[in-house]
């Protein structure tokens, strides 16, 4: 039976308690706040654990970290004489997200995630409906456009309007014009389209989604036989198209693992499921709901329908 919007999560709270039913949400917020706090420590307290911003930073004055998408824009713009630290930093970040999941950045680090989550929470509260439809593949066109603009203009054109960079730098050094961009993203998700920016348009999400296709850390549905079709996971998931192969693909021999790079590993489905169908794990192996280990069925990406 499909759960009404005003009752989302009640079963999970009743069975596990409020904190256990919001564990991954609380951990995500802690992660996002901690990342922001580390950047603030330097300007406010003179404790320079991390110098810079989310685009380019230095950890303990030793370890460089560079946003790989920014690095691609630099290459596309034709800049020469790129510092070796930038190359090493981009490589380190790239390897990290290849292992843990590219779009972990979106749900566990990106400050805009809090803005869009707030918009979608308010959207449900106000029962706002809209008919806007944009393909989830539009973000890949946005990614291509980002690189084409850098190539054609010889500049980091997207960084002039990148809400992630503008919000993060703005919270530390002052927003200025950046507030209008962030407000636009909030209103777009609130009034125009559910999960509109992060789920359909953000080129950074597209880039990290490509990285996430080969990640080891995954959300698994090993207890999918216990699913009662309440549809709560579909309602809260920012990328619901990734769920069917893992959740409903047993008859087609599909593994109970969300393999799509579009998955943000946010844990919303884990938190909200009263039947404990979902949990975090690895992409290999398969544990059934009764604890038996059986052979791993054919695995497909979240783009393949299991309906």
WOCORVEN-V160828 format. One record per backbone hydrogen bond with DSSP energy under -0.5 kcal/mol. CO is the residue of the C=O (numbers start at 1). NH is the residue of the N-H. If there is no record, write none. Layout:
CO|NH + CO|NH
//
This chain:
4|7 + 5|8 + 7|10 + 9|13 + 10|14 + 11|15 + 12|16 + 13|17 + 17|21 + 19|22 + 20|23 + 22|26 + 23|27 + 24|28 + 25|29 + 26|30 + 27|31 + 28|32 + 29|33 + 30|34 + 31|35 + 32|36 + 33|37 + 34|38 + 35|39 + 36|40 + 37|41 + 38|42 + 38|50 + 39|43 + 40|44 + 41|45 + 41|46 + 41|47 + 42|46 + 46|48 + 47|49 + 49|60 + 51|58 + 55|67 + 56|53 + 57|65 + 58|51 + 58|60 + 59|62 + 59|63 + 62|64 + 63|59 + 65|57 + 67|71 + 68|72 + 69|73 + 70|74 + 71|75 + 72|76 + 73|77 + 74|79 + 75|78 + 83|86 + 83|87 + 84|88 + 85|89 + 86|90 + 87|91 + 88|92 + 89|66 + 89|93 + 90|94 + 91|95 + 92|96 + 93|97 + 94|98 + 95|99 + 96|100 + 97|101 + 99|216 + 99|217 + 101|104 + 102|105 + 103|107 + 104|108 + 105|109 + 105|110 + 110|113 + 111|114 + 111|115 + 112|116 + 113|117 + 114|118 + 115|119 + 116|120 + 117|121 + 118|122 + 119|123 + 120|124 + 121|125 + 122|126 + 123|127 + 123|128 + 124|127 + 135|138 + 136|139 + 137|140 + 137|141 + 138|142 + 139|143 + 140|144 + 141|145 + 142|146 + 143|147 + 144|148 + 145|149 + 146|150 + 147|151 + 148|152 + 149|153 + 150|154 + 155|157 + 156|159 + 157|160 + 158|161 + 158|162 + 161|163 + 162|166 + 163|167 + 164|168 + 165|169 + 166|170 + 167|171 + 168|172 + 169|173 + 170|174 + 175|178 + 176|179 + 177|180 + 177|181 + 178|182 + 179|183 + 180|184 + 181|185 + 182|186 + 183|187 + 184|188 + 185|189 + 186|190 + 187|191 + 187|192 + 188|192 + 188|193 + 192|132 + 193|196 + 195|199 + 196|200 + 196|201 + 197|201 + 197|202 + 202|206 + 203|207 + 204|208 + 205|209 + 206|210 + 207|211 + 208|212 + 209|213 + 210|213 + 211|214 + 212|215 + 216|283 + 218|281 + 219|258 + 220|279 + 221|224 + 223|226 + 224|227 + 230|3 + 231|235 + 232|236 + 233|237 + 237|240 + 239|242 + 240|243 + 240|244 + 242|246 + 243|246 + 243|247 + 244|248 + 245|249 + 249|252 + 249|254 + 250|253 + 253|298 + 255|257 + 256|221 + 257|259 + 260|263 + 267|271 + 268|272 + 269|273 + 272|274 + 273|276 + 277|223 + 279|220 + 281|218 + 286|288 + 286|294 + 288|291 + 292|288 + 292|294 + 295|297 + 298|255 + 301|304 + 303|305
//
